[in-house]
Structure formats: structure tokens, C-alpha cells
Amino acid sequence: MMNQKQVAHIEDLMTQLSLEDQLILFERLSRQLRVSINQTKKPTDLYGIWQDRFPVDFDIDAALLEIRQEWETGIIE
């Protein structure tokens, strides 16, 4: 972990950059941080997540057909 002296040194170096260069550096650092955060997150296992959420006799094809017809007609019941 950085100490206050290191942080102050980095801030001093930043003031020597133009605003445009500071923005470029900030964008690069934020991109790296997002990648690092995304790599540490464990993906959610979606297998079975919707299990027991719908009736056994639910007809997905009929439901999708009904939704598409509503889109085409603009009538939603």
C-alpha cells in the first residue's frame, strides 16, 4: 500500500502534465481498474436459476408468439 509520501509524489508528477495528458492517464488507470475488478468477480452460475419459477406446462413458444404479436399490433392486454 502506498504511503502519504508516495501519494504526494504522484500528485506532484500529475501537476506537471497537461490537463489533456492527465485525462489520458486517468482514463488508462480507470480502464485498468475496471479490468482488475472484473477479473476478481466470480461469474454467477445461471444453471437452474429459473428452476421452479414457471409452471411445468408453461409453453415458452406460445408466450413468445403472444409477445411478438403485441409488439406488431401495439396492443398490450
N, C-alpha and C positions, 0 to 999 in steps of 0.2 A: 504494500500500500504506500502511496506517495505521502511524503511529509509536507508540511507547510512550505518549507524552503523550496522543494521541488515544484510545488504548485505555483509559487510566486515566480520562479524562474521561467516556467512555461508561459505564464501570463505576460511576463516581460517580453519574451520572444514573440508572443502574439501581437503585441503593440507595435512591433517592428514591421509587421506585414501590412499590406494594403487591406482595405475593407473587403475587396474582391477576393484576395488570397485568404483572408480569414474565413470568408464564407465557403470557399472551396475546401479548406481544411476541415471546417465544421461539418460539411456535407459528407466528406470522406469518413470522418470519425463516427458520425451518426450511422452511416451505412454499415461500417464495421461492427458497431454496437448492435444494430438490428440483426445482423447475421449471427453474431455470437449468441444473442438471446434466443433466436430461433433454433440454433443448433443445440441449446441446452434444454429446450422444451421437449418433453416426451409426447409424441403424437397420440391422440385419442384413438383407441381401438373401436371402430364403428360396428364391428361384427356383433350382431344380436342386440344392438342398442334400441331398436324399434320392436323387438320381440314382445309379444303380448300387448301391443299398443293398438292393434286393429283386430276386428273380428276375424275368425278363421275363414269365413266365407266371403271376405272383402274382395271385390273384383276391381283390381287396380286399373285394368284396361277400360272398364266401363266408367270409372271415375275420371280418368284422363280424357276420355271422349266427351264426357259431360263438361269438363273444364274448357276444353278446346271449343266446344260449341258455344259456351258462354262468351268466350273471347271474340268469336267470329260475329255473334249477334249483338254483343254489347249488353245483353240482358243477363243480369245476375239475380238468381232467385234467393 
